[in-house]
């Protein structure tokens, strides 16, 4: 029993176990809500898994991967900023601007696919970086808090797209753009055939590459060490000779690049056009993904997969069991609550540890 108690008190093990406990508690709370509402939780969760493609349909599993792809990028965006001491809640606006530039290039230009697609994707990342650089510069030069500026930049992006889409790349309806050319689409026939018609696309592979690159930057490079040092203690970093202001701007730009790439994979791979009057929710979901993934690139893959399959399966669950799809939002909210309230869970683990030691002491007596 003492060996078990070591797991409860060890800081590293606590970091690993808290996200799993958060998910477990979220699903337990969801089950209780269903029971009190007169629904069968086992039937509902079975339908949720089926709707996400865990059995019965490879297409639905492709839809899970599709949802996961965008969340990996936005989760990485938020997590990178967190790890470097910044709170970037402007991923939605950066994603929207990146997506708009990608769609604009996908519509206006007529190029071979080998040039057109990389051009659109890279431009989306650069647009996201440019959009995020403004809060970064304001933070570095004038100490304006990034929470305020990123929120404002979200709405500037929203209204900019609202104006530019109908005036420069109008589609069949006033509320959406034209459809991008096939040469700029991330969809491929072989992936669509493999997943029986799902829109899962090349963005999935781009997201995995991004995870590897961000992990390598943060964990294996001097540049990543400096960024984290500035985030942890800017005064000490400056005393050590690090360029604090430059690193703040670079951090926001890298974060924005990831959000801009989220816009590319979403609008070039899933929707194939862009609508006005919508601020992508994936930008805000990225905050939850980063939180549950402990701001670790590898953890973000797992947390985005969790959110991806829940989003993919909730409509099927609602249709087949009559359980409201909003219940999934409640479960997600509870999971986020417990992930955020890690001190509460640590206290709970400490109490379990005390009980184990007390029982061991009684046995020895």
Buried (B, 14 or more C-beta within 10 A) or exposed (E): EEEEBEBBBEEEEBBEBBBEBBBEBBBEBBBEBBEEEEBBBEBBBBBBBBBBBBEEBEBBBBBBBBBBBBBBBBBBBBBBBBBBBBEBBBBBBBBBBBBBBBBBBBBEBEBEEEEBBEBBBBBBBBBBBBBBBBBBBBBBEEEBEBBEBBBBBBEBBBEBBBEBBBEEBBBEEEBBBBBBBEBBBBBEEEBBEEBEEBBBBBBBEBBEEBBEBBBEBBEEEEEBBBBBBBBEEBEEBBEEEBBBBEBBBBBBBBBBBBBBBBBBBBBBBBBBBBBBEBBBEBBBBBBBBBBBBBBBBEBBBBBBBBBBBBBBBBEBBBEBBEBBBEBBEBBBEBBBBBBEBBEEBBEEBBEBBEEBBEEEEEEEE
